[in-house]
Amino acid sequence: MIDDGPDPQADGASSVFARHRHELEIGPTARPYRLRPVWLACIGGGVAGALVGSAELARWAFDLPLWLGPLRAGLVAATAAWHDAMQAVGLDGVHAAVRAGFQALAAL
Amino acid sequence: MLFPTLDFGLFFLLVFALAWGLKDWNTGRKLILVAASYAFYAYWDWRFCGLLLASSLINHAAGMAIGNSPDRRFRKQILTLAIAANLGILGFFKYYDFFILSLNDLAFQLGIERELPFLEIILPVGISFFTFQGISYVVDVYRRDVRPQASLLNLLLYISFFPQLVAGPIVRASVFMPQIEQPPRADRILAGLGLILITIGLFKKMVVANYLATEMVDWIFLDPYFYGTGDLLLGVYGYAIQIYCDFSAYSDIAIGVAALLGFRFQKNFDQPYKAESLRDFWRRWHISLSTWLRDYLYIPLGGSKGGRWATRRNLFLTMLLGGLWHGAAWNFVLWGVLHGAGLVVERALGWTRQAAKRPLWRRALAGLIVFHFVCLTWIFFRSADLDGAIEYLLGFARFDQPVEFATPLVLSLLAIGFAMHLIPGDTIDRVERALRPVPLWLQGALCGIAIVVIDAMGPEGVAPFIYFQF
């Protein structure tokens, strides 16, 4: 936290920060992307998450506050139907299998 | 709204779409980000949005007054008023009840029966962080390190930006303002890095930190009287890993989320338990706070310019106030006192001089001593109160108690957490480079699957991040 070297003048103290700023950069060589692939990455992440996390999605909709009324009812129905579809193709098992495995480890 | 929840995931996707949708209208983008940040804050308690707004208005007005006046005396008066207002707000919400309790205790001991009233004030989440950002802004304007912001919108966004609003990192105006004054560069988004940081952060928080807390640390610290030497040692090592994984996870996710929105923040942790001195530890732990304390407290106190004893006093005071910043309780004060005293002793003995030239065994030994000193101070930090910390320390003498918590899960998590902490900082860069051939949409999909798997691996429910309480 504290520099051993000579202190800057009191009024220019944050120049210490400015001098060392580059040392704190994260990923200075990281590749920058254009917006379009970043959009696709967010959509990809959302879709993939919904595919393997359908049970969590259904639970989330069920836990929504009741005052949302018809919006809640619609979301509950839609996410339940989605979960049923994922169950039919076996994708819902990922979450449950990982949880069961980890809880078995925890019980050791 | 907590990061590792579906609520936040959906909130983020909406903000991402709206903010980038308005990339060609910078004012609109900033309006969306401010509205999103206030919505994010209101999710905890909407009543404190007024406090956030008041803090921004005070600092905006003070910044303008300081920046536009050539009169040095007037500028100093306004700066003093602004700092007093910031600290007054923080002091009222965070320390009022603590000082009333301490005064009542003192009065009772002096035989005075009249008690001052408690207000039972709710602590607004993140108040310490946005107050420190506000102070750094007005001080930097005073020092002419940053220009005063004529745009209130810019200052509202700086104080409230949601990724770092409630638990840091504390971002300097000199880092943040240039990123919002110009329209965002839609071809310079560090998306690969952001996805990696978010995934790693979620794993550290939801698996390592949450399991260590629920399976061991919370039980041991709840009542240390029931446990012996082995469990108490495991408890303190567990907390050292838990707090690192919890807090650095929040920073990782905040930096990753900000990166996806086109912002660049700086790192907040750098393998802190590898430190070979306490000074080194504070260069690696909560870097945004330790550099803040250096620039806005230690150096204004005189830094190392006033001679040996003045330097020691300044070091000690800085750490004492750093401890008090963490919480209005005597155990936090003692935590700060221990770190301050440690830094003073270290400096007095010259332990930090030419540390890199020492033989490896001496460096390893120094690292081991520093790690255990930091662990000792974590006992005060984590305990509910001072009595609990003393009870914990006394328990180290109970050698005859069997060890209950050395389960395969706990030992694995300790090893994984410590190993993750030892991963060099440039490893994330290397992972990012290695993943470049993978199309970004596929990286996003893998991140989505990883988040679901991490959610499944963690214990039921979502525990708040430790630093929310500060």
HADDOCK unambig.tbl for C-alpha pairs under 7 A between the chains (distance, minus, plus):
assign (segid A and resid 1 and name CA) (segid B and resid 279 and name CA) 5.68 0.50 0.50
assign (segid A and resid 1 and name CA) (segid B and resid 282 and name CA) 4.72 0.50 0.50
assign (segid A and resid 1 and name CA) (segid B and resid 283 and name CA) 4.64 0.50 0.50
assign (segid A and resid 1 and name CA) (segid B and resid 290 and name CA) 5.54 0.50 0.50
assign (segid A and resid 1 and name CA) (segid B and resid 291 and name CA) 6.24 0.50 0.50
assign (segid A and resid 1 and name CA) (segid B and resid 294 and name CA) 6.55 0.50 0.50
assign (segid A and resid 2 and name CA) (segid B and resid 279 and name CA) 6.49 0.50 0.50
assign (segid A and resid 2 and name CA) (segid B and resid 294 and name CA) 6.47 0.50 0.50
assign (segid A and resid 7 and name CA) (segid B and resid 303 and name CA) 6.72 0.50 0.50
assign (segid A and resid 7 and name CA) (segid B and resid 304 and name CA) 6.59 0.50 0.50
assign (segid A and resid 7 and name CA) (segid B and resid 305 and name CA) 6.68 0.50 0.50
assign (segid A and resid 10 and name CA) (segid B and resid 299 and name CA) 6.24 0.50 0.50
assign (segid A and resid 10 and name CA) (segid B and resid 300 and name CA) 5.77 0.50 0.50
assign (segid A and resid 11 and name CA) (segid B and resid 143 and name CA) 5.40 0.50 0.50
assign (segid A and resid 12 and name CA) (segid B and resid 143 and name CA) 6.35 0.50 0.50
assign (segid A and resid 13 and name CA) (segid B and resid 295 and name CA) 5.52 0.50 0.50
assign (segid A and resid 13 and name CA) (segid B and resid 299 and name CA) 6.58 0.50 0.50
assign (segid A and resid 14 and name CA) (segid B and resid 295 and name CA) 5.61 0.50 0.50
assign (segid A and resid 24 and name CA) (segid B and resid 266 and name CA) 5.23 0.50 0.50
assign (segid A and resid 24 and name CA) (segid B and resid 267 and name CA) 5.37 0.50 0.50
assign (segid A and resid 25 and name CA) (segid B and resid 266 and name CA) 5.00 0.50 0.50
assign (segid A and resid 25 and name CA) (segid B and resid 267 and name CA) 6.24 0.50 0.50
assign (segid A and resid 26 and name CA) (segid B and resid 266 and name CA) 5.88 0.50 0.50
assign (segid A and resid 26 and name CA) (segid B and resid 267 and name CA) 5.80 0.50 0.50
assign (segid A and resid 27 and name CA) (segid B and resid 429 and name CA) 5.56 0.50 0.50
assign (segid A and resid 30 and name CA) (segid B and resid 190 and name CA) 6.62 0.50 0.50
assign (segid A and resid 30 and name CA) (segid B and resid 193 and name CA) 6.52 0.50 0.50
assign (segid A and resid 30 and name CA) (segid B and resid 429 and name CA) 6.35 0.50 0.50
assign (segid A and resid 30 and name CA) (segid B and resid 432 and name CA) 6.81 0.50 0.50
assign (segid A and resid 31 and name CA) (segid B and resid 190 and name CA) 6.33 0.50 0.50
assign (segid A and resid 32 and name CA) (segid B and resid 187 and name CA) 6.81 0.50 0.50
assign (segid A and resid 32 and name CA) (segid B and resid 188 and name CA) 4.54 0.50 0.50
assign (segid A and resid 32 and name CA) (segid B and resid 189 and name CA) 4.92 0.50 0.50
assign (segid A and resid 32 and name CA) (segid B and resid 190 and name CA) 4.68 0.50 0.50
assign (segid A and resid 32 and name CA) (segid B and resid 191 and name CA) 6.91 0.50 0.50
assign (segid A and resid 33 and name CA) (segid B and resid 187 and name CA) 5.58 0.50 0.50
assign (segid A and resid 33 and name CA) (segid B and resid 188 and name CA) 5.49 0.50 0.50
assign (segid A and resid 33 and name CA) (segid B and resid 189 and name CA) 4.99 0.50 0.50
assign (segid A and resid 33 and name CA) (segid B and resid 190 and name CA) 6.23 0.50 0.50
assign (segid A and resid 33 and name CA) (segid B and resid 191 and name CA) 6.44 0.50 0.50
assign (segid A and resid 34 and name CA) (segid B and resid 186 and name CA) 5.72 0.50 0.50
assign (segid A and resid 34 and name CA) (segid B and resid 187 and name CA) 3.84 0.50 0.50
assign (segid A and resid 34 and name CA) (segid B and resid 188 and name CA) 6.20 0.50 0.50
assign (segid A and resid 34 and name CA) (segid B and resid 189 and name CA) 6.35 0.50 0.50
assign (segid A and resid 35 and name CA) (segid B and resid 186 and name CA) 5.28 0.50 0.50
assign (segid A and resid 35 and name CA) (segid B and resid 187 and name CA) 6.05 0.50 0.50
assign (segid A and resid 37 and name CA) (segid B and resid 440 and name CA) 6.07 0.50 0.50
assign (segid A and resid 37 and name CA) (segid B and resid 441 and name CA) 6.37 0.50 0.50
assign (segid A and resid 38 and name CA) (segid B and resid 191 and name CA) 6.35 0.50 0.50
assign (segid A and resid 38 and name CA) (segid B and resid 440 and name CA) 6.89 0.50 0.50
assign (segid A and resid 40 and name CA) (segid B and resid 441 and name CA) 5.04 0.50 0.50
assign (segid A and resid 41 and name CA) (segid B and resid 440 and name CA) 5.58 0.50 0.50
assign (segid A and resid 41 and name CA) (segid B and resid 441 and name CA) 3.77 0.50 0.50
assign (segid A and resid 41 and name CA) (segid B and resid 442 and name CA) 6.73 0.50 0.50
assign (segid A and resid 41 and name CA) (segid B and resid 443 and name CA) 6.67 0.50 0.50
assign (segid A and resid 41 and name CA) (segid B and resid 444 and name CA) 4.13 0.50 0.50
assign (segid A and resid 41 and name CA) (segid B and resid 445 and name CA) 6.63 0.50 0.50
assign (segid A and resid 42 and name CA) (segid B and resid 444 and name CA) 5.89 0.50 0.50
assign (segid A and resid 44 and name CA) (segid B and resid 441 and name CA) 5.52 0.50 0.50
assign (segid A and resid 44 and name CA) (segid B and resid 442 and name CA) 6.73 0.50 0.50
assign (segid A and resid 44 and name CA) (segid B and resid 444 and name CA) 5.36 0.50 0.50
assign (segid A and resid 44 and name CA) (segid B and resid 445 and name CA) 4.45 0.50 0.50
assign (segid A and resid 45 and name CA) (segid B and resid 444 and name CA) 4.49 0.50 0.50
assign (segid A and resid 45 and name CA) (segid B and resid 445 and name CA) 3.98 0.50 0.50
assign (segid A and resid 45 and name CA) (segid B and resid 446 and name CA) 6.83 0.50 0.50
assign (segid A and resid 45 and name CA) (segid B and resid 447 and name CA) 5.99 0.50 0.50
assign (segid A and resid 45 and name CA) (segid B and resid 448 and name CA) 4.08 0.50 0.50
assign (segid A and resid 46 and name CA) (segid B and resid 448 and name CA) 6.13 0.50 0.50
assign (segid A and resid 48 and name CA) (segid B and resid 445 and name CA) 5.19 0.50 0.50
assign (segid A and resid 48 and name CA) (segid B and resid 448 and name CA) 5.43 0.50 0.50
assign (segid A and resid 48 and name CA) (segid B and resid 449 and name CA) 5.73 0.50 0.50
assign (segid A and resid 49 and name CA) (segid B and resid 448 and name CA) 4.50 0.50 0.50
assign (segid A and resid 49 and name CA) (segid B and resid 449 and name CA) 5.19 0.50 0.50
assign (segid A and resid 49 and name CA) (segid B and resid 452 and name CA) 6.16 0.50 0.50
assign (segid A and resid 52 and name CA) (segid B and resid 449 and name CA) 6.69 0.50 0.50
assign (segid A and resid 52 and name CA) (segid B and resid 452 and name CA) 6.94 0.50 0.50
assign (segid A and resid 53 and name CA) (segid B and resid 452 and name CA) 5.81 0.50 0.50
assign (segid A and resid 95 and name CA) (segid B and resid 452 and name CA) 6.71 0.50 0.50
assign (segid A and resid 95 and name CA) (segid B and resid 453 and name CA) 6.08 0.50 0.50
assign (segid A and resid 95 and name CA) (segid B and resid 456 and name CA) 5.36 0.50 0.50
assign (segid A and resid 98 and name CA) (segid B and resid 453 and name CA) 6.73 0.50 0.50
assign (segid A and resid 98 and name CA) (segid B and resid 456 and name CA) 5.81 0.50 0.50
assign (segid A and resid 98 and name CA) (segid B and resid 457 and name CA) 6.12 0.50 0.50
assign (segid A and resid 99 and name CA) (segid B and resid 456 and name CA) 4.69 0.50 0.50
assign (segid A and resid 99 and name CA) (segid B and resid 457 and name CA) 5.33 0.50 0.50
assign (segid A and resid 102 and name CA) (segid B and resid 457 and name CA) 5.78 0.50 0.50
assign (segid A and resid 105 and name CA) (segid B and resid 409 and name CA) 6.22 0.50 0.50
assign (segid A and resid 106 and name CA) (segid B and resid 409 and name CA) 5.45 0.50 0.50
assign (segid A and resid 108 and name CA) (segid B and resid 407 and name CA) 6.87 0.50 0.50
assign (segid A and resid 108 and name CA) (segid B and resid 408 and name CA) 6.68 0.50 0.50
